[in-house]
Amino acid sequence: MDLVLTQPSPQLHLPVALAREPTLAEYLPGPNAEALAAIAALTGKAGEPLVFLHGASGTGKTHLLQAACLEASAHRLQAHYLPLKTPGLAPSLLDDLEQLDLIAIDDIDAVTRDGDWEQALFDLYNRLREHGRQLLVAARQPPERLTLDRADLRSRLQWGPCYRLLALTDRDCEQLLSTSAAQRGLRLGPALVRYIMHYHARDPESLLALIERIDAASLREQRQPTIPMVRQVLHDAP
């Protein structure tokens, strides 16, 4: 799927593809229920103008930003996801984005200490606010700890609620596996869930991606998942 979730002018096109289509519904909130509720409100134009997410790798920041754009698109809003750590991007990418309803900027810390990027982000924020648009931002650190040269950009990023995403507990991860599998018509027994938890990373994004691969293997072999099947899926993982 293309990351452009709208039909804006050609210069807004970002040629990066989503490997999967994450949804808010499949994000198990665990300790992050307040953040999830804020994002859900934002995608319906009922939330804050700015929401800032931060947290360690594997806490679901990218999933939530991409899912927010898809949810906004389902509400007939124009949304755009921008992963700033993608090589080769230029600050001009932010030009004219105020014509859209929701902008989701991932890895904003990838362009800090760059004067052109910081100026472009500052200008974009002001244009979005002027046009009544909404902004969702993610980084590893909260705004006050970002290595920004522009104090005015830092202050702008602090004008909305800021949520620290926390890692799911093992029990949460087990529930995520079982729930996501059941939504696809897959049966994961306790032994299979324990096997996955023992041999696979315990973060939401990679667990959901694994369920997608297990689903593909199950469809291909026309049978429910087994430990040997999952072992092969793990072995074949890129």
N, C-alpha and C positions, 0 to 999 in steps of 0.2 A: 504494500500500500504506500502511496506517496504521502509525504509529510504535509503537503499542501491540502488543507481541508476546506478550501474555498475556491471560488472562481475569480480571484482578483487579477490585476494586471500582470503581464508576463514577468516583469522584473521582480515580483514577489515569489517566484518559484524557487524552491529549495530542493535540489535533486538528491535527496537522501530518502531511502526507503525504510519503512517500519518492517521489522522482521515478523511482527505479529500485531494484532489489534487489541491492545489492552483496554479493559473497561473498568469503570469505578466499581461496578457491582462485584467483580471478582477480587478486588483488593480487600483482603481481610484486615480490618483496622487494628485489631489488638489494642495496643496503647495509643494508637494514633487516630482515635475516633473523632476527636475535635477537629483535627486537620482535615480529615476526609469530609466532614460535614461542611466545613468552610469552602472546600473546593467544589462540592456538589452545589452549594448555593451560588457560587461564582459562575458556574456553567449555565445557570438559568437566569443570569443578570440580576440575581437577588442578593448577591454577596458583596463583599468589600471590593473597592476598586483595585486594591493590591493585596496579594497574599504571598508571603515569602516562606519557602520550605528550606530547611537545612538538616543535614544528618550525614552519617557515615555511608559509605558505599554499601549497597544491598538493602537499604531501608525503604526503597520504592519510590524515590523522588522522580526518576524518569518515567516510571509506570504511571504515576499520578498526573504528571504533566501531559503525557500523550493521551491518557484516558480522558483528561479534562477537555482536550481539544475535540476528541471524538464525541464526547457527551454534548458539548456545545454545538457541534455540527448537527447532532440529532435534534437539537432544539431550534434548528434553522438559523443558527448564528454562524458568523464567519470566524474561524479560529486558525491559528498558525503556531506550530511548534518549532522552536529554534534551538538546536543543540550547539552551543558556542564552542565546544571543544572539537568540532568537526574541522579538519584541516582545510585551509584555503578560503575561509570565510572573510568577508570584508565588512567594515562598519556600514557601508552603503546599503547592506542588506536590510538595515532598519528603516530605510527611507520609506515613507508613505504607509507604514503599517498601522497608523492611526485610523485608516479607513476600515479596519477589521474590528470585530467585537471583542475578541480575546487573543492576547499574545502570551504564549508560554515559553519563557526563556530558561533553558537548562544550562547548568555549569557556567553561571555568570562569572565565577572565579577564574575561568580559563582566560579571560581577557582583561583582568584587572592590571593596573600599572601600565596600561597602554592608553596614552592620551586620546588618540582618535576614537577608540572604542568607548572610553568613559564619556567623552563628549557626546557620542552618538546615543549612548544609553540614557544620558541625562536629557538630551533633547527628545528622545522617544517617550520617556516617562512624562514629560511636560505636555507633549502633544496628545498622548493617550488620556491624560487627566482633563485636558481642555475639551476633548471630544467625548468624554464620558465613557471611555472604553475601560477594559479590565486587563490586569497584568498579573501573571502567575510566574514567580521566579524561584529557581532552586540553586543551591550551592552547598558545598560541604560545611561552610561556616555561616553563622548569622551575620547580618549586615555590619554590626559593630566590630566584627573580627576580620572582615575582608580587607585585603591589602589595597585599598583604593587611594589614589592620589587626590581625588575630588571629594572634599568633605560634603559638598552639596549633593552629590550623587548618593553618598552614604545616607544622608538625612532623608532623601526621597525614598530610599529603600526601606526606611524605618517608619514610613507613614501608614503602614498597614499591619495587620496581625502577622506574627512570625511564629512558625511552628517547628519544633525540633522533632523529626521523625525518629522513633526508637525501633530497635530491632524486635522482631517477633520472638516470643518464647518458643521452645520446642513444641509445646502443646499447640500453640497458635499455628506453627508450621504444619503440624500433623492435620489440623483442621483444614488448613488451606489446601493441602493435598487432597483430602477426602472430598471437600466441597467442590473444588474445581473439577476433579475427576467425575463426580456424580453429575455435574452440569453437562458433561459430555457423554453421559451414559456409560461411564466406566466404573467398574467395581474394584476398589483397592481395599483388600482386607488388611487387618492389623499387621500381619506378618510382612506384607508388601510395603506398607507405609514405614514400618521399622527398617526394612532393608534400604529404602530410599533415604531415610534420615541418616542412616549409618554411612552410606557411600556417596552422598551428594551434598552439595553446598546448601546451607539452610537459610537462604534469603528468598524473599517472595518472587523476585523477577526470574531467577534461575529455576525455581520450583515450578512456576507457571509455564516457563518455556519447556521444562522437562515433561510436564503433563501434555503439552501440545505434541511433543515428539512421541510420547507413549500412545496418544490417541491415533496418530498417523500409523504407527506400527500395528496397533490393534485393528484399524480399518484394513490395512494391507493384508494382515493374516486372518482377518475375520474371526477373531476370538478375543476374549477378555484378557487383560494383562496378567502376566505371571512373572515370577521372579526371573526365570531365564530370559523372558522377553525384555524386561527392564534392564537386566544385566547387559544384554546386547545393545539396547538403546544407549546406555551409559558408555559402553565401549566404542560405539560409533559416533559419539558426540564430537563435534568439530573442536 
